[in-house]
Amino acid sequence: MLFHSTRGGAAIPLADAIVTGLAPDGGLYVPEQFPAHNAADFDPQTNLASIGEQLIRPFFAADLLTDELSDICREALNFPVPLVRTRDQNLSIVELFHGPTAAFKDVGARFLAACLSRISGSDRPTVMVATSGDTGSAVAAACAERPGLRVVILYPRGGVSARQEHQLNCWGDNVLSLRVNGDFDACQAMVKAAFLDQQLRKACPLTSANSISAARLLPQMSYYAAASLRWHAEHGSKANFIVPTGNLGNALAGVWARRCGMPIGRIVLATNANTVIPRFLESGQWQPGDTVATLASAMDVGNPSNMERLRHLHPGHQDLVEQVSAFAVDDTTIEAVIKDSFHSLQMAVCPHTATALAAYKQLSGPSDAEHWIALATAHAAKFEGTVEPLIGQAVEVPPALAALLRRPTRQVDIEPSNGALREQLLNW
Ligand SMILES: *Cc1c(COP(=O)(O)O)cnc(C)c1O
């Protein structure tokens, strides 16, 4: 299937959209159409990889990667994504944190790496990503196991947790992790400058692994499909979803999955104190602002780039507000919910997941006729500094994460200058 930019222009094959990342006109790649699946054609009991493959196969039609899709899905979607009932009978949780780096970013990062490793050698770009934590570690982990790939990660000194930093720096020679003596915006500015540096890109072809990547969005549709199909098979009704939201990549995948015919009811977005999305749905005015630092740091986004894809799909404001609704959740509430759900649901949740549980509480009168599925986007052990004091005990570290934390690390520091990054890349 062909993909084109949200801003128009010529359509290109999916594999090219994956390699290119951002369209040359600054827009984001979207599919020319969405397949119309029938839920009854899926086996809800089969694994995530099979459901994902069936769901996204039409996007890979006539593509360079079409014959590889089955293997890509099997390699990338190879960890459990359980749908767990809670003590509240109207609420279930999809645990998206059983991958190698304990956050849902593993799904997209592993799929992207599996795709890129199948692009032939000379066309295969180096992956570059600025990260505030979870994306960088997921991309590093996914690429580290594929020696043919190279990945450069820029993260802000002092801007990530100790465990996140360990996960960024514990890899082999094909992962270059740079600790930038600046903030996240400085990291992003360096990445942007590198992408605009044509001379550098000739010497070192680059692609982005940020959540604008089509190869991250498409596989994220599969856990919405798996959870909704299972719910539908067992109860005959559509489940509603609540999604912790920052750059809108995760939530957009849910909107796309519903558009493809998956039995999904309402989609509710939960943001932290970065309220640009709820304010937009309320007023119709798109007013991106400065990023506010919150406890749910992976959602600290002042200008969510995937909104451009959502608005492309639903250009009319009335149409858009019928597709999604949103709640903003402040840090005080995040803390209260982490505490409360530890007692009432007997679950330790990360600050991002807590925003979804807070949004659930704000829904106007959830009735027994409706079931809600909240996405748990990271394991609480990744944010132990916030969670443990609130619940008054240690959070057990999942085995995959514990294995990473035992690996040795090495540290490369860099000044926030485009020249310094260039030098690192050319001398690598
Ligand atoms: C990245 C991230 C989010 C936000 O996802 P978006 O796709 O940017 O909306 C939420 N929770 C966690 C744990 C994350 O790492």
The ligand as an ORCA input file, in Angstrom:
! r2SCAN-3c Opt
* xyz 0 1
  C       6.042      7.097     25.513
  C       5.208      6.769     26.695
  C       3.889      7.235     26.824
  C       3.255      8.164     25.807
  O       3.053      7.532     24.576
  P       2.726      8.425     23.273
  O       2.705      7.470     22.163
  O       3.827      9.439     23.173
  O       1.424      9.073     23.522
  C       3.138      6.821     27.910
  N       3.680      6.017     28.848
  C       4.942      5.569     28.779
  C       5.457      4.706     29.859
  C       5.753      5.911     27.696
  O       7.011      5.458     27.637
*
